[in-house]
Amino acid sequence: MPGSFQRQRVDLPSGLRYWSIVDDRFDLVPVFDGFLFEERFARGRSEKTTAQYASGLVEFGGWAADRGLLDDLLACARSLGLFQLHLRTTPIDRVGRGHGQARSNDRVADIMGCVRGFYRFGARHGIVPSSVNEVLYEVVEPAAGAMPWLEDLPAIVARPVHTLPRSGESEPRTASLDEYVAMMAAPGVCATSC
């Protein structure tokens, strides 16, 4: 399989669209196309989501092809730690936003999530053995209170092996106790805001 991939929008005769992967001859790559088609139409993902997934799979496909791993996706799954390292340490080479910079942990996590989804698709369709899940996930006992929305906590859960902390940029930053004390001790703070 050629190592040069790019994402391509696919316009269906019905007017529906999704994003897929083409090789250096502009042929759809069947294994990636099957996953992206299913995500869009069987699982209800948006066109934008398939575009993001396609971008991640272009990176994954190129990395795997360069190492001769696309012919053995199970062996490739065993090397996903190296792929994650590649994502974290290799500057973005495509033209556009972020060119020449390292990917954020959030983007790396998104790509790794897409790759795990691709492998789950492969296991469902017999492309890879279901044992691939043992490479992608570790089985752990959930911490008490970790899933408060569940009435009965499951005995075990599958946690992705290749994870990174998210940036948390969308979460508000809280003041430490020392910052709070300093703020309250500042002259005029309570007079205007308390």
N, C-alpha and C positions, 0 to 999 in steps of 0.2 A: 504494500500500500504506500503510495507516495507520502512524503512528509510535509508537503505544502498544502495547507488547508485554509479556507476562508469561509466566513459566514455568507449566506445568500438568502434573500427573501424569496419565498416561493408563493406565487399567486395562483390559486386554484381556480378552475373555470367557474365555480360557484361564487367567486368574489372573496372567499375567505383566504386569509394569508397566515403564514407562519415562517419562521426562520429555520434554516437548515445549514448543512456543511457541504461544501463542494471541494473536490481535490484540484490538483494543478491542471487537469483537463476539463474542469468545470462540470464534472459528473458528480451527482449527489453521492455521498458516502452512505451506503445503505444502513449500516449499524447505527450511525449517528442520526440519520434521517428518521429511522423508525422510532427512536427515542423521542426526538423533538416533535414529530407528528403526533405521537401518543400523548405527550405532555399537553400539546395545544388542543387537540380535539377529543381525546378520551378522558383527560384529567382536567380539562377546562382552564388551563393556564392562558394568560393573555399573550397577545402577539409580542408585546414588549418583553415578557418573561422568556419566551422562546428566543428572542434576540439576545438577551443576557446569557441564557444557557448556551446558545450557539457560540458566543464569544469565548466562554469558558472552555467549551469543547474544542475550539480551534487551538487554544493554548495546550490543552491536554493531548489532543491528537498529534500536534506537531512535536511535543516533547516525547511522547511515546514512540512515534515513528522514527525520530532521530536516534532512539536507543534500540530500535528493532523489537519493541514490545507489543506492537499492535496485533501481531499474529498470535500472541498468547496473552489474552486479557487477564487471565488469572495471575500469571507472573507479573504483569503490569500492575495489578492491584497490590501485590506484595511490595511494590516499589513506590507506592503513593506517598510515603514519607519523603522520598527524594523529590517527587513532583512538588510537594508542598514547599520544600526547601527552595526548589527552583523558582516557584512563584514569589517567595519572600525575598529572594536575593537577586533576581534578574530584573533589570530595569525594563519598563514597558517599551516595546520597540515599535508598536503601531503608531501611526500619525494621529495626533489629536490630544485631548485632555490627558494629562499625566505622562506624556511622552518623556522617556528618560528617567522617570522616577520609579521608586519601588512601589509595589502594590500595598495598599493598606491591609491590615489584618481582616477588616470587614470584607474586602474584595476577595482575598485569599479564601476566607471562610465560605463566601458565596460560590466560588469556583469549586471548592472541595465538596460542597453540598450538591452541586450540579453533577459532579463526577460520581458521587455516591448514588444519586438518583439514576444516573446512566447504568451503573452496575446493578441496581435493583431491577431495572428494566431488563437488563441482560439475563439476570437470574430467572425472572418471570417467563422469559421467552426462550430459555434454554441456550442462550448464547454463551453464558458462563455457568459453571456449576453453582448451586445455591451455597456451597461451602465458601464462596467468596465473601459472604456476610461475616464469617469468622475473621477475615482479614480487615474488614471495614469497621466492625463494631466490637466492643467489649461488653460482656454482660456483667452488670453490677447490681448491687442492692441499692435501691433508692434511699436517700437520706430522709429521715423523718421530717415532715413539713415541706419537702422539696416540691410536692405536687398537691397543694392545698385544694385544688379544684376537684380532686378525686375523692370519692367517699371511701373506697377501699384501695389502699395503696398496693400496687402490684408487687409480687415477691421479687421480681427482677426486671430490669430494663436494659435495653441495648443503647449504649452510648457510643457515638462516633469516636474512632481511634484518633483520627487526624483532625484536631480542633485547635483553634487559637482563640484567645480572649477577644471579644468584640470591643470596639472603641468606646461604646457607651455614650457617644456624642449626643444622642437624643435624650439621655437621662439628665435631669438637672444635677448640678454639682452641689452637694451640701457642704455647709461650713463645718469645720472641725470645732470641737469644744473651745480650743484656744482662740480660734478666729471669732467665734461667737462672743466670748468674753471680751476680746479686744474691741469688737464692734460695739458692744453695749457700753464699754467704758469710754468710748470716744465722746468728746464733748458735743452736745447738741443732738446726738442720735435719737434719744428717747423724746426729746422735746418736739421733734418734727415728724417722727415716724411711729411713735408708740401710742 
